């Protein structure tokens, strides 16, 4: 299982536009082959910083998503709204309770 965490910082006046993009694509992303979980969280102090947290069965599922038309379309609309370079991590769990 792979957990993918992506930090995104948006121009303050573009947050609502991002929310619209996310809301229109979240079900498609969550339903993508191999995606087991999708969550969007927001920094409690800086309201223009968001994180997506997704869990994938295998690295190959994540890579297939990242090369898909769905990702390309969603990312092309999203990346123009950033005010800082996004950061991403692919992680594996060491402990879970």
GUDOLO-552266 format. One record per residue: x, y, z of N, C-alpha, C in turn; residue in one letter; residue number from 1. Coordinates in nm, 2 decimals. Layout:
N
- nX / nY / nZ / caX / caY / caZ / cX / cY / cZ / resn / resi
- X / Y / Z / X / Y / Z / X / Y / Z / A / NUM
...
REM end
This chain:
97
- nX / nY / nZ / caX / caY / caZ / cX / cY / cZ / resn / resi
- 0.09 / -0.12 / 0.00 / 0.00 / 0.00 / 0.00 / 0.09 / 0.12 / 0.00 / X / 1
- 0.06 / 0.22 / -0.09 / 0.13 / 0.34 / -0.10 / 0.04 / 0.46 / -0.05 / X / 2
- 0.09 / 0.54 / 0.03 / 0.01 / 0.66 / 0.07 / 0.08 / 0.78 / 0.00 / X / 3
- 0.01 / 0.86 / -0.08 / 0.06 / 0.97 / -0.15 / 0.01 / 1.10 / -0.08 / X / 4
- 0.10 / 1.19 / -0.04 / 0.06 / 1.31 / 0.02 / 0.11 / 1.42 / -0.07 / X / 5
- 0.02 / 1.51 / -0.11 / 0.06 / 1.63 / -0.19 / 0.02 / 1.76 / -0.12 / X / 6
- 0.12 / 1.84 / -0.10 / 0.09 / 1.98 / -0.04 / 0.08 / 2.08 / -0.16 / X / 7
- -0.03 / 2.16 / -0.15 / -0.05 / 2.26 / -0.25 / -0.08 / 2.39 / -0.19 / X / 8
- -0.02 / 2.50 / -0.23 / -0.05 / 2.63 / -0.18 / -0.10 / 2.71 / -0.30 / X / 9
- -0.22 / 2.77 / -0.27 / -0.29 / 2.85 / -0.38 / -0.28 / 3.00 / -0.36 / X / 10
- -0.29 / 3.07 / -0.47 / -0.32 / 3.21 / -0.46 / -0.45 / 3.23 / -0.38 / X / 11
- -0.46 / 3.32 / -0.28 / -0.58 / 3.33 / -0.20 / -0.71 / 3.35 / -0.28 / X / 12
- -0.70 / 3.42 / -0.39 / -0.82 / 3.44 / -0.47 / -0.85 / 3.33 / -0.56 / X / 13
- -0.77 / 3.22 / -0.56 / -0.80 / 3.10 / -0.65 / -0.84 / 2.98 / -0.57 / X / 14
- -0.86 / 2.99 / -0.44 / -0.90 / 2.88 / -0.35 / -1.03 / 2.82 / -0.39 / X / 15
- -1.13 / 2.91 / -0.41 / -1.26 / 2.86 / -0.45 / -1.26 / 2.79 / -0.59 / X / 16
- -1.18 / 2.84 / -0.68 / -1.17 / 2.78 / -0.81 / -1.11 / 2.64 / -0.79 / X / 17
- -1.01 / 2.62 / -0.71 / -0.95 / 2.49 / -0.68 / -1.06 / 2.40 / -0.62 / X / 18
- -1.14 / 2.45 / -0.52 / -1.24 / 2.37 / -0.46 / -1.34 / 2.32 / -0.57 / X / 19
- -1.37 / 2.40 / -0.66 / -1.46 / 2.35 / -0.77 / -1.40 / 2.24 / -0.85 / X / 20
- -1.27 / 2.26 / -0.89 / -1.20 / 2.15 / -0.96 / -1.20 / 2.02 / -0.88 / X / 21
- -1.16 / 2.04 / -0.76 / -1.15 / 1.92 / -0.67 / -1.29 / 1.85 / -0.66 / X / 22
- -1.39 / 1.93 / -0.63 / -1.52 / 1.87 / -0.62 / -1.58 / 1.80 / -0.74 / X / 23
- -1.54 / 1.85 / -0.86 / -1.58 / 1.79 / -0.98 / -1.50 / 1.67 / -1.02 / X / 24
- -1.39 / 1.65 / -0.96 / -1.30 / 1.53 / -1.00 / -1.28 / 1.43 / -0.89 / X / 25
- -1.32 / 1.46 / -0.76 / -1.29 / 1.37 / -0.65 / -1.35 / 1.23 / -0.66 / X / 26
- -1.47 / 1.22 / -0.71 / -1.53 / 1.09 / -0.73 / -1.46 / 1.01 / -0.83 / X / 27
- -1.42 / 1.07 / -0.94 / -1.34 / 1.00 / -1.05 / -1.21 / 0.95 / -1.00 / X / 28
- -1.14 / 1.04 / -0.92 / -1.01 / 1.00 / -0.86 / -1.03 / 0.89 / -0.77 / X / 29
- -1.12 / 0.90 / -0.67 / -1.14 / 0.80 / -0.57 / -1.18 / 0.67 / -0.64 / X / 30
- -1.25 / 0.67 / -0.75 / -1.29 / 0.55 / -0.82 / -1.19 / 0.49 / -0.92 / X / 31
- -1.07 / 0.56 / -0.93 / -0.97 / 0.51 / -1.02 / -0.92 / 0.38 / -0.97 / X / 32
- -0.89 / 0.29 / -1.07 / -0.84 / 0.16 / -1.03 / -0.72 / 0.16 / -0.94 / X / 33
- -0.73 / 0.10 / -0.82 / -0.63 / 0.09 / -0.73 / -0.63 / 0.20 / -0.62 / X / 34
- -0.72 / 0.30 / -0.63 / -0.73 / 0.40 / -0.53 / -0.82 / 0.35 / -0.42 / X / 35
- -0.77 / 0.34 / -0.30 / -0.84 / 0.29 / -0.19 / -0.90 / 0.40 / -0.10 / X / 36
- -0.85 / 0.52 / -0.11 / -0.88 / 0.62 / -0.02 / -0.84 / 0.76 / -0.07 / X / 37
- -0.92 / 0.86 / -0.06 / -0.89 / 1.00 / -0.10 / -0.94 / 1.09 / 0.00 / X / 38
- -0.86 / 1.18 / 0.05 / -0.90 / 1.29 / 0.14 / -0.83 / 1.42 / 0.11 / X / 39
- -0.91 / 1.53 / 0.13 / -0.85 / 1.66 / 0.11 / -0.86 / 1.73 / 0.25 / X / 40
- -0.74 / 1.78 / 0.29 / -0.74 / 1.85 / 0.42 / -0.68 / 1.99 / 0.40 / X / 41
- -0.71 / 2.08 / 0.49 / -0.67 / 2.22 / 0.48 / -0.59 / 2.26 / 0.60 / X / 42
- -0.49 / 2.33 / 0.58 / -0.41 / 2.38 / 0.70 / -0.50 / 2.47 / 0.79 / X / 43
- -0.50 / 2.45 / 0.92 / -0.59 / 2.52 / 1.00 / -0.55 / 2.67 / 1.02 / X / 44
- -0.43 / 2.71 / 0.99 / -0.39 / 2.85 / 1.01 / -0.38 / 2.92 / 0.88 / X / 45
- -0.33 / 2.85 / 0.77 / -0.31 / 2.91 / 0.64 / -0.41 / 2.85 / 0.55 / X / 46
- -0.52 / 2.93 / 0.53 / -0.64 / 2.87 / 0.45 / -0.62 / 2.85 / 0.30 / X / 47
- -0.50 / 2.89 / 0.25 / -0.47 / 2.86 / 0.11 / -0.38 / 2.74 / 0.09 / X / 48
- -0.35 / 2.67 / 0.20 / -0.27 / 2.55 / 0.19 / -0.35 / 2.43 / 0.21 / X / 49
- -0.34 / 2.33 / 0.11 / -0.42 / 2.21 / 0.12 / -0.33 / 2.09 / 0.10 / X / 50
- -0.38 / 1.98 / 0.14 / -0.31 / 1.85 / 0.12 / -0.41 / 1.75 / 0.07 / X / 51
- -0.37 / 1.67 / -0.03 / -0.44 / 1.55 / -0.07 / -0.37 / 1.43 / -0.01 / X / 52
- -0.44 / 1.34 / 0.04 / -0.39 / 1.22 / 0.10 / -0.46 / 1.11 / 0.03 / X / 53
- -0.39 / 1.02 / -0.04 / -0.45 / 0.91 / -0.12 / -0.38 / 0.79 / -0.09 / X / 54
- -0.45 / 0.68 / -0.09 / -0.39 / 0.54 / -0.07 / -0.41 / 0.46 / -0.19 / X / 55
- -0.31 / 0.39 / -0.23 / -0.31 / 0.31 / -0.36 / -0.26 / 0.17 / -0.33 / X / 56
- -0.33 / 0.08 / -0.39 / -0.29 / -0.07 / -0.37 / -0.15 / -0.09 / -0.40 / X / 57
- -0.10 / -0.04 / -0.51 / 0.03 / -0.07 / -0.56 / 0.09 / 0.06 / -0.62 / X / 58
- 0.22 / 0.07 / -0.63 / 0.29 / 0.18 / -0.70 / 0.24 / 0.19 / -0.84 / X / 59
- 0.22 / 0.08 / -0.90 / 0.18 / 0.08 / -1.05 / 0.04 / 0.14 / -1.06 / X / 60
- -0.05 / 0.13 / -0.96 / -0.18 / 0.19 / -0.97 / -0.16 / 0.35 / -0.97 / X / 61
- -0.07 / 0.39 / -0.88 / -0.05 / 0.54 / -0.87 / 0.01 / 0.59 / -1.00 / X / 62
- 0.11 / 0.52 / -1.05 / 0.17 / 0.56 / -1.18 / 0.07 / 0.56 / -1.29 / X / 63
- -0.01 / 0.46 / -1.30 / -0.12 / 0.46 / -1.40 / -0.21 / 0.58 / -1.39 / X / 64
- -0.25 / 0.62 / -1.27 / -0.33 / 0.73 / -1.25 / -0.25 / 0.86 / -1.29 / X / 65
- -0.13 / 0.87 / -1.25 / -0.05 / 0.99 / -1.28 / -0.02 / 1.01 / -1.43 / X / 66
- -0.03 / 0.90 / -1.51 / -0.02 / 0.91 / -1.65 / -0.15 / 0.91 / -1.73 / X / 67
- -0.26 / 0.92 / -1.65 / -0.40 / 0.91 / -1.71 / -0.44 / 1.05 / -1.76 / X / 68
- -0.54 / 1.04 / -1.85 / -0.60 / 1.17 / -1.90 / -0.67 / 1.24 / -1.79 / X / 69
- -0.73 / 1.17 / -1.69 / -0.80 / 1.23 / -1.58 / -0.70 / 1.32 / -1.50 / X / 70
- -0.58 / 1.26 / -1.47 / -0.48 / 1.34 / -1.39 / -0.43 / 1.46 / -1.48 / X / 71
- -0.40 / 1.43 / -1.60 / -0.35 / 1.54 / -1.69 / -0.45 / 1.66 / -1.70 / X / 72
- -0.58 / 1.63 / -1.71 / -0.68 / 1.73 / -1.72 / -0.69 / 1.81 / -1.59 / X / 73
- -0.70 / 1.73 / -1.48 / -0.72 / 1.79 / -1.35 / -0.60 / 1.88 / -1.31 / X / 74
- -0.48 / 1.82 / -1.33 / -0.35 / 1.89 / -1.29 / -0.33 / 2.02 / -1.37 / X / 75
- -0.36 / 2.01 / -1.50 / -0.34 / 2.13 / -1.59 / -0.43 / 2.25 / -1.54 / X / 76
- -0.55 / 2.22 / -1.49 / -0.64 / 2.32 / -1.44 / -0.59 / 2.37 / -1.30 / X / 77
- -0.54 / 2.28 / -1.22 / -0.50 / 2.31 / -1.09 / -0.37 / 2.39 / -1.08 / X / 78
- -0.27 / 2.35 / -1.15 / -0.13 / 2.40 / -1.13 / -0.12 / 2.55 / -1.16 / X / 79
- -0.21 / 2.60 / -1.24 / -0.20 / 2.75 / -1.27 / -0.26 / 2.83 / -1.16 / X / 80
- -0.31 / 2.77 / -1.06 / -0.37 / 2.84 / -0.94 / -0.27 / 2.85 / -0.82 / X / 81
- -0.15 / 2.78 / -0.84 / -0.06 / 2.78 / -0.73 / 0.01 / 2.91 / -0.70 / X / 82
- 0.05 / 2.93 / -0.58 / 0.14 / 3.05 / -0.55 / 0.27 / 3.00 / -0.50 / X / 83
- 0.29 / 2.87 / -0.50 / 0.42 / 2.81 / -0.46 / 0.43 / 2.67 / -0.53 / X / 84
- 0.55 / 2.62 / -0.54 / 0.57 / 2.49 / -0.60 / 0.50 / 2.38 / -0.51 / X / 85
- 0.42 / 2.29 / -0.57 / 0.37 / 2.18 / -0.49 / 0.48 / 2.08 / -0.44 / X / 86
- 0.45 / 2.01 / -0.34 / 0.54 / 1.91 / -0.29 / 0.46 / 1.78 / -0.28 / X / 87
- 0.53 / 1.67 / -0.31 / 0.46 / 1.54 / -0.30 / 0.55 / 1.44 / -0.24 / X / 88
- 0.49 / 1.35 / -0.17 / 0.56 / 1.23 / -0.10 / 0.48 / 1.11 / -0.13 / X / 89
- 0.56 / 1.00 / -0.16 / 0.50 / 0.87 / -0.16 / 0.55 / 0.79 / -0.04 / X / 90
- 0.47 / 0.74 / 0.04 / 0.51 / 0.68 / 0.17 / 0.45 / 0.54 / 0.19 / X / 91
- 0.51 / 0.47 / 0.28 / 0.46 / 0.34 / 0.32 / 0.45 / 0.34 / 0.47 / X / 92
- 0.35 / 0.27 / 0.52 / 0.31 / 0.28 / 0.66 / 0.41 / 0.19 / 0.74 / X / 93
- 0.46 / 0.24 / 0.85 / 0.54 / 0.16 / 0.94 / 0.46 / 0.11 / 1.07 / X / 94
- 0.36 / 0.19 / 1.10 / 0.28 / 0.16 / 1.22 / 0.14 / 0.21 / 1.20 / X / 95
- 0.04 / 0.13 / 1.24 / -0.10 / 0.18 / 1.23 / -0.17 / 0.12 / 1.35 / X / 96
- -0.25 / 0.20 / 1.42 / -0.33 / 0.14 / 1.53 / -0.47 / 0.13 / 1.50 / X / 97
REM end
